[in-house]
Amino acid sequence: MVYKLDRLARSTKQLYQISDELQEKGAEFVSLQDSIDTTTSTGRAMFGMLAVFAEFEQDIILERTRAGLDAAKQRRRTGGRPKMGYLQDTCKIYG
């Protein structure tokens, strides 16, 4: 049992592998938020469709992140945390 399908895995392949392993062990898959119960034919169909959409959503997020990073790079902007030297200098000032 999981809260939501896309929290379990990010790819359709991974979800099917987990589902197959559960079936081999005699367990069934239930997602509370998505109302999926693989003990029914409707539940198995929904599992397949939502697995594809979960992977699609992850791919879209990755594409947007890469596009944002590329746009920032073109504007010569960098992200992330300050360099360690900067933090050490700050600690000397305030420490």
N, C-alpha and C positions, 0 to 999 in steps of 0.2 A: 504494500500500500504506500502510495506517495501522495503528497499534497497536489502537485501539478506535474504533468508529463514532462515539460521542458526543464524541470529541475533535476530529473533523473539522468538525462543524457542529452547531448547536443546534435547527434547525428541519427538518422534513421537506422543505419546499420547497428549502432550501439544499442538502440532501443530494442531492435529485433533480437539481438544477441542476448540481452538481459531477459526479454520475454521468453525466448527459447529455453534458457537456463532454468527459469522459474517453472516452466511447463514440464521439463525433464524431472524436476524435483517434486512434481505434483502440486505446485502452488499456482495460484492465478493472480493476475495483475489487477489492481484497483487504483484508480486515480480519483481522489476526492473532488478536487476543483473541476476537473474535466468530465466528471460523471462517466468514467470508462470502467467497465467491468468485463474482462476478457473471458468470462464464463459464458457470455452470450455472443451470438454471431454479430449483432449490432455493435457490441462493445469491441469486438475484434476489428470490425470495419472502421470504427471511430479511432481506434488505436493507430491503425495504419495511416489514416488521413491526418490526424494530429501529429504523428511522428514526422511526416513530410513537412507540415507547416512549422513545427518547432525547428527543424533544420534550416528551413527557408528563412525564418526569423533571425537565426544566428548568422547566416550568410549576409543578410541585409545589414545587420549591426556591424559586421566586419568591414563590409564595403564602405559604409558611412564613416567608420573610424579611419580607415585608410585614406578616404577622400579628404577628411578634415585634417589629418596629419600632413598630407601632400599640400593642401592649401596653406597651412601654417608654414610649411617649409618654404614655399614660394614667397611668402611675406617675410621670410627670415626670422620667424618666431620659433622658439623651442619651448617645449613643455618639460614637465617633470620637476623634481625637487632641485633646490639649489645645490651646488657642488659642496663637498665636505669642507673645503677651505673656507668658504663663506660662513658655514655654520660654526666653525671653530673661531673665526674672527668675531662673530656675533656673541658667542659665549664669553670671549675675553672682555668684550665691551660691557656686557650685562652681568658677567659672572663675578 
